[in-house]
Amino acid sequence: MGTTRREISYKALNKLGDQMHKVLVAKTSRLGRLEPYTGLFRSQFGLPCAHELEDLVEANEVLTKDYVHCFWHLERNLEEERPILTVKDP
């Protein structure tokens, strides 16, 4: 995970840990694969699902903050989420 564990919230890390656990269980199971990809986890939480994490592991890549929605970032710019904050007084 590199420095990502210091850049995103503990709740996001816990959810990613659960997804990684699914990957490890699937690899040691009789079937040797994950359930079919639905995209629900990514769309609901804005975090990489077990399938994406499995691809990262197989490619020997590091999970970066860019894979995680800015909601989970510890330091985020509120102006990105609420453009109304950029409006100045006349």
Buried (B, 14 or more C-beta within 10 A) or exposed (E): BEEBEEBBEEEBBEBBEEBBEBBEEBEEEEEEEBEEEEEEBBEEBBBBBBBBBBEBBEEEEEBEBEBBEBEBBEEEEEEEEEEEEEEEEE
